[in-house]
Amino acid sequence: MSHPRRVLLQPAYVLHRRDYRNTSLLVEILTAEFGRSALIAKGVRAPRSRWRPLLQPFMPLLISWSGRGELGSVTDVEAAGRPVHLSGERVYSALYVNELLVRLVQRHDPHPGIFALYGDSLQALARSPEAEPILRAFEVALLAELGYGLMLEHNASDGGPIEPEALYCYRVESGPVLASGREPQDGVLVHGRSLMALGGALSWDAAARVQAKRLMRYVIDHHLAGRPVRARELYAASTRRLQTSVDSNDSEADGEQHH
């Protein structure tokens, strides 16, 4: 799809941004009508730029741009609503969602369903006390929109329905087949209940959450061709820093008690 010459006030979200030259930004945005696009926001890092506080992740925007080819230039930005308020682990969850979109969605490939899914997922992350079911639902829906839908209702051996208590080996290329009782050389072992929870047919339990996370990591990594996911690394580093801080405080408290 050819990049349009001029677009006016298109509903959008910023997925990623990085410094470009002295005072500009290179931003990746997601829109319903034009999909994912890369734009230059000239001079936006200058202190008096009125776009500076707007071109932020998790904020609904109206963006205008011009240019033909891979890289357009921002010509106007307006707020289309209040920013989605995220804190703590929810920030890392939303960054993970953004990274998947940047990595998996081709530029200039319109996906209105993905745009709606993204907005709904941000709102759900802001409201829900639990992030993991939201992330699993997003992953499943995103892959389905991109043509990589998972087989979650029937097994790949004979087309029969998934049985909740049965153990399956899930392979990206073929789907779930009944496990043979030994550890597979490729694929992921998962109970039917976990597949059904991913498909929305059953509610989540603790075991299903663990298995579904392992399965989706396997599937996502396959589609990313093994490239590392930066948001996972950031979250792991944050968790390590927090644990180190807790351990340090506990040591200091123990020291005070002994003195």
Secondary structure, 3 states (H helix, E strand, C coil): CCCCCEEEEEEEEEEEEEEECCCEEEEEEEECCCEEEEEEECCCCCCCCCCCCCCCECCCEEEEEECCCCEEEEEEEEECCCCCCCCCHHHHHHHHHHHHHHHHCCECCCCHHHHHHHHHHHHHHHHCCCCHHHHHHHHHHHHHHCCCCCCCCECCCCCCECCCCCEEEEECCCEEEECCCCCCCCCEEEEHHHHHHHCCCCCCCHHHHHHHHHHHHHHHHHHCCCCCCHHHHHHHHHHHHHHHHHHHHHHHHHHHHHC
